[in-house]
Amino acid sequence: MPAITASGLTKIYRTYKKRPGLAGAVRGLFKRDYEEVRAADGVSFSIEEGECVGFLGPNGAGKTTVLKMLSGLLHPTSGDAHVLGHVPWKREDALKRQFSLLMGQKNALWWDLPARESLELNRAIYGIEEKRFREVVGALTEMLDVKDKLDVMVRELSLGERMKLELISALPHSPKVLFLDEPTIGLDVVAQHTIHEFLRDVQRRRQMTVILTTHYMKDVAALCKRLVVVTEGSILYDGSLEQIVDRFTSHKIVTLDLDAPPNPADIERLGFPCEVRGPQVILRIDRTRIADVLPGILRGQGVRDVSVEDVPLEEIVAELFRAGADRQAGPPAEAGR
């Protein structure tokens, strides 16, 4: 049985549209105009135990809404879901002890207390045996190098230190499912890398099922083998990280480092879309022609180094977002209508 299933999950918000000015405010006292916003629209997927899945989409696509429904914070307008065999919005204690939700833009730790006291509160809430709690927290704080920050007021911590302790606060009860909503938002490269290593290690050892939402493609590449891309509340892609590259790109990026800036005429003769940055030339070559074309390019004068790479994941996902937005907008209206 999958750890998580969602079937036709839909969440519709009814929002009040106030008309401008005093007249609009008075009108609103007697008659209100509403509009419906579909934050999630028929979302369906299943996730097996131990999978780490990247859940991607542009701002407002419904990612956080889906996570909140799966964690029981929101009741869907329609549809069904099960997490570890439980309906999440029934808020059964048996489920609440088996998952964690970490939201990078929301505080899980008390702002005016040391992190240790928030962790102690979690221990009491989950009924964790004290010896085991000390062992788990000690190991986690050592892995993330924040052992000396446990007695510092949370408001006095740096963003990176706080996010590490927020992550630790989600793990002492050994959850089987972990929902992560932008866990590395605002962090520097070093902090991101540390959290990637930590999550990879914890997820592998505990075989946790993880859903990760993020706008940082490095998070996805470091942690996830599968992607679910959602736009306008509906799923646009569900598949492996490798397949998304093969399915949505037809070329590779070839970067040439030359001894000197190239002659424009020589660049035109290559016959491929390219970008010149001083002595560096970046070509986009059909992946089926790489083996035939590359030897001829390398026989050219002054090639010092060459690299062949797939199109960056950021570019592929951004193109998917644009395609999803165009699909929702529909065909342009005909002139004169």
N, C-alpha and C positions, 0 to 999 in steps of 0.2 A: 504493500500500500504506500502511495506517495506520502511524503511528510506534509506537503502543502498542495491543496487543489483549490482552484477558483473556477467557477462556472457562471458566465454571464454576469459578473459583478458590475453593477451599475449604481452610481451615486449622482443624484440630481439635487442641486441646491436651488431654492427659490429665493431670488434676491429682489429687494425693493428698489425701484428706479424713481428717485426723487426728481421732480421737475425743477428747473432753476428759479431762483428768486423767491420773494415773499409769497407770491401767488401760488407758486408750486408747493411751498410748505403748507399753506392753508388748504390747498386741494388735497394734500396728502393726509390731512386729518379726517377727510370724509371718504375719499376714494383713492386707493393706492394701485399703482401699476407695478406688476411683477414680471420678471423674466426668469426662465429656467436656464441653469448652467449645468451641463453634464461634465462633472469632474472625472468620472469614469463611465465608460459606455460599453457594456458587454465584454468585459475583460475575462479571458479564460486561459488558464495554463495549469500545469502541474509540475511540482519539483520533488525529486526523489531525495530520500534521506542522505545527508552528507554532501549534497551539491552546494556550490557557491555560485549564485546567479547574479549577474549584473542587470539591474532594472533601470533602463535609460530612457530619457525623454527630455524635451525642452521645458523651460519654466511653464507651469500651468498645465502640463500634460496629464496630471493625475497620479503621478508616482507616489507621492506622500499620502494621497487619499487612499490608494490601494493598500499601502502598508498599514494605515490606521484601521482600515476595515479588517485586514488579516490579524491585527493585534487586538481587535475588539473595541477600539476607541470610537469607531463609527459604525452605525448600522446601515447596511446598503439599502438603496431604494428598491432594488430587485437583484436577483441572483443568489448564488450560494457559494460557500467556501468552507473548507475544513483544514484545520491545522492540528497535526498529530491526532487526527480522529475526532476533534472537537469543533463545534461551531463557535468561532472566536467571539462573536458579539453576545453570546450567552454568558461570557465572563466566568466560566467555571474555574474554581480554585485549582483543579487538576491541570488545567492548561496554563493558568497564570504562573505556576511554578516551573513551567518547562520552556518559556520563551523570554526574550528580552528585546526591547525596542530602544535603540539609541539614536537620537536626533541631534545632528551636529549643531543646529541652530537653537536648541532648547537645552536648558540646564537640567541635568539630573542630580547634581550636587547642590547642597544648600550654600548659597552665595556667601553668607556671613559666618559660616562654620568651617572648621578644618575638614578636609576630605575624609579623614579617619572617622569622624562622627557620622557623616552620611553613610559611609560603608557599614558602620555598626548598626545604624538604623535598618539598612537592608538586611543585615544578618538576622535581626530580630523579626522583621517582616516575613522572611522566608524560613525562619526556624532552623537556621544552619547551626550545626554543632560547633562550639567555639574553637576547638582544636583544629578542626578541618578548615574553618574560616581563616584562622591565622596562617595556616599552611598555604592555602590557595592565594590569599591576598599577598602574602610574603613573596611567593613565587612570581605572581603577576607584576608586582611593583618592581621586583628585581629585573625582570625581563624588559620592562619599559624604562628602567633607570629613574624611578620617581619615589623610591623608598624614603628619601629624606624630605619629601614634599607632603607627606601624609598629615603633618601637624601644622601646615601653613593654611591660613584662611584662603578659601577658594578664590575670593575676589583679588587676592594678591598674587595669584599664579599667572604665568604667561599662558597664552592661548594653547600652545603645544602641550604644556604641562597639564592644563585643565582637561584637554581632550583625552590625554592618556589616562587620567584618573576617571574621567567619565566612562571610558571604555572598560576600565577595570570594574567599575561599579555595576556593569551589566553582566558580569561573569561569575561572581562567587557562588551562585546557586547552580552552576553547571547547566545552563539552558541547552536544550536540544535544538532550538531554533533561535536565530539571531537576526533581527531586522536592523539594518544599518542605513540611516538616512544622512548622507553626506558627512561621514565621520572624519574626513580630513579637510573640511572646508577652512580656508584661511591659513593652513599650516605651511611652513617652509618645506623645502625639498627633503631636508634631513629628517624632519619629524614625520613626513609622509612615508619615507622609506622605512623608518623604524616601525610605524604602525602596520605597514604592509607585511613586514617580516613577522611581527607579533601575531597578526591575524592569520597568516598562512600557517604558522606553527600551531596556534590554538585550534584552528579549524581542522587541521590534519590529525592532531592527537585526540581531539574529542569527537571527531566526525560530526560536527555541527552542520545543520542546514542553514545557509546564510543567503539572505536577499540584500543586495547592496544597491542603493541609489546614489548617484554621484554625477557631477559634471566634469570630473577629472578622469580622463581616459587612462591615465597611468594607474589609477586605482583598479580599473577594470582589467587592464592587461596583467597587472601583478597578481590579482586574486581570483578572477573568474574564467571559467572555460566555456560558459554559456551566457548569451545575451538575450534579454527580452527588451525590445524597443517599443515604446508606447508614444503615440502622438494624438493629441486631441481626445485623450481618454480611451483610445482603441489600440490594440497591438498591431504593429506594423511588421515586426520581425521577431522570430523566436528560433534560435539556433545557436550553433557553436561559434566561437570567436574566429576559428579558421574559415568556416564557411561564409561568414559575412564578408571577408576579404575577397574570396573567390567569386561570390555571387554578385557583388555590387561594384567590382572594379574590373577593368579589362586590361589595365596596364601596370607597369612597375615604374619606379622612379630611379633613374640612373644619374649619379652625380659624378662629374669629371673634375678633377683638380688639375689644372694646366700650369705650365711654367709661366705663362703670361696671358693677359686678357686676349680672347680669341678675335679673329677677324670676322666681322658680321657676315661676309660672304661665305666663309667656311661653315658658320652656324646654319645658314640657310640651306646649304647643300646636304646637311644631315637629314632634313626632311621630317623632323619631329617637333612637336610643341616643346619649347624650351624656355628657360629663364637664365639670364647671364648675370652673375654677381662677381664682377672683377675677373679674376682668373678661374672662377668656378662656373661650370655649366651644368644646369639641372634639366634633364630630358625626361619626357614621359613617353615610354615605348610600350607598344602592345606586348603583353606577356608571352604571346605565342611566337614573337619574332626576336626575343632577347638573344637566343643562342646564335641566330643567323646574323644579326646586326652588330652585336658587341665586338666581335673580332675586328671588323672593318673600322670601327670607331677607335679602337685601341691602337691600330696601326698609324693613326694620325700623329702629327708632330706634337711633342711636348705634353703628353698625358703622364702625369706623375702618379696619380692614384685614381681609383674608381670604386664606387660602391653601388650595389643594386639592392633596393629595398621595396617592400610593399607600400602602398599608399597608406599614410598615417591613419590610425583608427579614428582620430578626431575628424578628419576630412570625410571619411565614409559615413560616420554617424551624422555629421552636419548635413550631408547630402540627403540622408534618409529623412531627417527632420524636415528639410525643405520639400521633399517629395510628399510627405504626409500632409504638410500644410497646403500644398497645391491640390492634393486630392480632396481635402475638406472644402477648399474654396470652390471647387468645381470648374467647369469650362467657362471662359470669359463670355459675357453677354454679347449678343450680336449687335452690330451697329444699327441704330435706327429703331431699336425695340424699346 
